[in-house]
């Protein structure tokens, strides 16, 4: 952030900030300056030291004297120096390989750059070619919304009328159902009265016949009991006869149905009431209410036609969208421009290849300089090791060993010759590559670079933001390089990324072109009059009131129920017949016994043929009476409730249906308007996210970053790092090569030592080396040598 702040200050003040911010600039560049300064010292001192070293060597100094002091650890020194020099050569080799790989990588990536550029240009071409199609697709999708609106208009009866019918039906349907139930109750009442009338006649006729049969049975038993057997006092037969005679009073009818009043008057009035078909009247009410959707269709016909005409006008305005916003012409010119730019880029590829070849050759030359030194060192060590003879003295070393030493010294010479040039290239590459990496590449990765470009009044002193100032002459608009890049990186539409609403506001255009307010006002003016719906005609109401006046409530149900609760006979004839059979068994066989058994059988026959049918009729009679009683008890309240419910529902339809109609009309209107709003919102979202996605433009910026940083800067930094490391390790290689060359080269003179085993010291003068070793002259020996 500190370096970006300095860049912003320098750029805004046209480099005038350097005078006031020079300390911060120096502080930021301190690391680079120190490294460059060290490189400059190396650059200056290396040739100077090389020249002095050469002069000293010519004067037999700095190792230039062809004489080697022999020591006992000479072999150890030679091995150590060779090992260190070989290790240094390995490090130098690694550096050179790193530089060579970076050099080759840059050349190969430049060929890869063509693929990236071509891919970006193809994406831009695709963007330019597909954008008009996408806009045409947006326009064409209005037909989908139009078809849906037309469908709802065609089905306004089921949609709007059905909803009104459904909501009103919550009160209307129960009211009509209650009236329909009352019509069914009237028929049930008639059936009950008919059952009572018919059953009463059956009961009266049956009880008369039963009374006659029981009278005959009593007379027959009395006649049978006049048998002489019954006249014997104290006999068992007399006791049985007395018991049977005393039970004859039970053989009578239990109920008297002849005194019950007839229900014919009530039945006649009910028949008169049923002459009016209440069910049919109620069904007419249902039919009238169910005709609500058709009434809505008839009463909204003009509104529907008006909305249809408006749909065509909206379609015409939407079709003119592309004409108002000249996308096609602009993109056609843009496509031509991109094609020309692509052609020009294709034309400079050969130039790029040619300059890259020069660059590649120069970098290979620099590497070859170090490889030359490396080759001399390695060959020198190889010859020195192969030509080494442990029995040879420094002055008698072989030609191969001597060649190895000369090669090492040649490597030293070339190190002095080339190292300063290598360091100059390394320092320049480091200064340029390091600053670009820190000031451009790293800020781009963190997107801090865009903050520099988006600095207010940076590019144009009078403009706050450059892009809106250049495009729309509105520098105060909130449109920056960072926001544009971020939106394109997210593949948002060009419309939202470049804030093209400044030129053409699609939202305002659609809001005014779709006429949603006019459509809403037109649909909102729908008036539906339901006063023509009659739920229950006056005839039906009169019929209900007449039904309450039929007199069924005046029937003496208590008298009926009192007789109904009585038995048909006072005694159970089956039990009486069984008892009569048991008593006859106590009599002696004869005419009396046979007569009693015959009467018992007759009683059973009477029970089967007369009593049982009467009991069944009595059951039906009882059910009908009780049903009539229940109907009579609830009739006034039910009729009153039905009539009040019908009146409330009719009042709702005639007077208060406006609220229901308005509410449902509003829902229907919102549904119609919702199609337009959905289309408008879809167009807005598509323009913002899908139409003309500007990902290709962010890809162009990314490609520039890849080429500049990943391809060029990374390769350059890798190159100077490897070459710089190899160059720095030339220094220890020079020292080690000079020291090691002493052990391989053939010396002009050597040290002379006394041989204590063969030549006594006393016969040879201590300093007479010329007499003892005439091939070489040695300096005077001292005790510590």
HUQUI-V389891 format. One record per residue. N is the residue number from 0. OMEGA is omega in whole degrees, -180 to 180 (NA if undefined). Layout:
# HUQUI-V389891
n: (N/N)
omega: (OMEGA/OMEGA)
This chain:
# HUQUI-V389891
n: (0/1/2/3/4/5/6/7/8/9/10/11/12/13/14/15/16/17/18/19/20/21/22/23/24/25/26/27/28/29/30/31/32/33/34/35/36/37/38/39/40/41/42/43/44/45/46/47/48/49/50/51/52/53/54/55/56/57/58/59/60/61/62/63/64/65/66/67/68/69/70/71/72/73/74/75/76/77/78/79/80/81/82/83/84/85/86/87/88/89/90/91/92/93/94/95/96/97/98/99/100/101/102/103/104/105/106/107/108/109/110/111/112/113/114/115/116/117/118/119/120/121/122/123/124/125/126/127/128/129/130/131/132/133/134/135/136/137/138/139/140/141/142/143/144/145/146/147/148/149/150/151/152/153/154/155/156/157/158/159/160/161/162/163/164/165/166/167/168/169/170/171/172/173/174/175/176/177/178/179/180/181/182/183/184/185/186/187/188/189/190/191/192/193/194/195/196/197/198/199/200/201/202/203/204/205/206/207/208/209/210/211/212/213/214/215/216/217/218/219/220/221/222/223/224/225/226/227/228/229/230/231/232/233/234/235/236/237/238/239/240/241/242/243/244/245/246/247/248/249/250/251/252/253/254/255/256/257/258/259/260/261/262/263/264/265/266/267/268/269/270/271/272/273/274/275/276/277/278/279/280/281/282/283/284/285/286/287/288/289/290/291/292/293/294/295/296/297/298/299/300/301/302/303/304/305/306/307/308/309/310/311/312/313/314/315/316/317/318/319/320/321/322/323/324/325/326/327/328/329/330/331/332/333/334/335/336/337/338/339/340/341/342/343/344/345/346/347/348/349/350/351/352/353/354/355/356/357/358/359/360/361/362/363/364/365/366/367/368/369/370/371/372/373/374/375/376/377/378/379/380/381/382/383/384/385/386/387/388/389/390/391/392/393/394/395/396/397/398/399/400/401/402/403/404/405/406/407/408/409/410/411/412/413/414/415/416/417/418/419/420/421/422/423/424/425/426/427/428/429/430/431/432/433/434/435/436/437/438/439/440/441/442/443/444/445/446/447/448/449/450/451/452/453/454/455/456/457/458/459/460/461/462/463/464/465/466/467/468/469/470/471/472/473/474/475/476/477/478/479/480/481/482/483/484/485/486/487/488/489/490/491/492/493/494/495/496/497/498/499/500/501/502/503/504/505/506/507/508/509/510/511/512/513/514/515/516/517/518/519/520/521/522/523/524/525/526/527/528/529/530/531/532/533/534/535/536/537/538/539/540/541/542/543/544/545/546/547/548/549/550/551/552/553/554/555/556/557/558/559/560/561/562/563/564/565/566/567/568/569/570/571/572/573/574/575/576/577/578/579/580/581/582/583/584/585/586/587/588/589/590/591/592/593/594/595/596/597/598/599/600/601/602/603/604/605/606/607/608/609/610/611/612/613/614/615/616/617/618/619/620/621/622/623/624/625/626/627/628/629/630/631/632/633/634/635/636/637/638/639/640/641/642/643/644/645/646/647/648/649/650/651/652/653/654/655/656/657/658/659/660/661/662/663/664/665/666/667/668/669/670/671/672/673/674/675/676/677/678/679/680/681/682/683/684/685/686/687/688/689/690/691/692/693/694/695/696/697/698/699/700/701/702/703/704/705/706/707/708/709/710/711/712/713/714/715/716/717/718/719/720/721/722/723/724/725/726/727/728/729/730/731/732/733/734/735/736/737/738/739/740/741/742/743/744/745/746/747/748/749/750/751/752/753/754/755/756/757/758/759/760/761/762/763/764/765/766/767/768/769/770/771/772/773/774/775/776/777/778/779/780/781/782/783/784)
omega: (-179/-179/179/177/180/179/179/-180/-179/-178/-177/-177/179/178/175/-180/-180/-179/-178/-176/-174/180/178/177/179/-180/179/-177/-175/-180/179/-178/179/-180/179/178/177/176/178/176/177/-178/-178/-173/-174/176/-180/178/178/179/178/180/180/179/180/180/178/179/180/173/180/180/-178/178/-177/179/-178/175/-180/179/-178/-179/-178/180/179/178/-179/180/179/180/179/179/180/-180/178/177/177/178/177/179/179/179/178/178/-180/177/178/179/-180/178/178/179/179/-180/180/180/180/180/175/174/175/180/-180/180/179/-179/179/178/178/180/175/178/179/176/178/177/-177/-177/-174/-178/177/179/179/179/177/178/177/-178/-177/-178/173/180/178/177/-180/180/180/178/179/178/179/177/178/-178/180/178/178/-175/-179/-180/179/179/177/179/-178/-178/177/-179/178/177/-176/-176/177/180/179/176/177/178/179/177/177/177/177/179/178/177/178/178/178/179/179/179/178/178/180/-178/-179/-178/179/177/179/-179/-180/179/-178/-179/177/178/180/179/179/-180/-180/177/176/180/179/180/180/180/178/179/180/-177/174/179/-180/-179/-178/-176/-179/-178/175/-180/177/-179/179/179/-180/-179/179/-180/-180/-179/-179/-178/-178/180/-180/-177/178/177/-175/-176/179/-175/-178/-178/179/-178/179/180/-179/179/179/-180/179/179/177/178/177/179/-177/175/172/-177/-179/180/179/178/178/179/175/176/176/-179/179/-180/180/177/-179/179/179/177/179/179/-178/-174/180/-176/-178/178/-180/179/178/178/178/179/-180/178/180/178/178/180/178/179/179/179/178/-179/-176/179/178/-179/-170/-178/-174/-179/-180/-178/175/177/180/178/178/179/180/179/178/178/178/179/179/178/178/-179/-178/177/177/178/178/179/-179/180/176/176/176/179/-180/179/-180/180/177/178/178/179/-179/176/180/179/178/178/-180/180/178/-179/-178/178/178/178/-179/180/-180/-179/-179/-177/-178/177/-175/180/-179/176/-180/-178/-178/180/-174/-177/-178/178/-180/178/177/178/179/178/177/179/175/177/178/-180/179/176/178/-177/-171/-170/-179/176/178/-180/177/178/-179/-178/180/179/179/-178/-179/-177/-180/180/178/178/-177/-174/-176/-170/-180/176/178/178/-180/-180/175/-180/-180/178/176/-179/-178/179/-179/175/-179/-176/176/-176/-177/-178/175/178/-172/-174/180/177/-180/-175/-170/-176/179/-175/180/-180/-179/177/-175/176/-178/-179/178/-180/-179/179/178/177/177/177/174/-178/180/-178/180/-177/-179/179/-179/175/175/178/-177/-178/-178/-179/180/-180/-179/-179/180/-175/-176/176/-179/179/179/178/180/180/-178/179/179/179/179/177/180/-179/-178/-177/177/180/177/-177/-178/-179/-178/179/179/178/178/180/178/180/179/180/179/-178/-179/177/180/176/-179/179/179/-177/-179/179/178/-177/179/179/180/-177/179/177/177/177/-179/-178/175/-176/179/179/179/179/178/178/180/177/-179/-180/-180/179/180/-178/174/-178/-179/-176/-179/180/-179/180/-180/178/178/176/178/178/179/178/178/180/177/180/-178/-172/-174/-175/-178/176/178/179/178/177/179/177/178/179/-180/-180/-180/179/-179/177/177/179/179/179/-179/-177/-175/-173/-177/-179/-180/179/179/179/180/-179/179/179/177/180/179/179/179/178/178/-178/-173/-172/-173/-180/-179/180/180/180/-179/-179/180/176/178/177/179/179/179/177/179/-180/-180/177/179/-180/177/178/-180/180/178/178/180/-180/-180/177/-178/-169/-168/-176/-180/178/-171/176/179/-178/173/176/177/178/178/178/176/178/180/-179/-175/-174/-175/-179/-170/-174/179/178/179/-179/177/-179/-178/177/179/-179/178/178/179/-179/180/-179/170/179/178/179/177/-179/-178/180/178/-180/-177/-179/179/-177/-179/-176/177/-177/176/179/179/177/178/-179/177/177/-172/-177/-174/-175/179/-178/-175/-179/-178/179/-174/-174/-177/-179/-179/178/-175/-179/-175/-175/-178/176/-178/177/-180/179/175/-174/-177/178/NA)
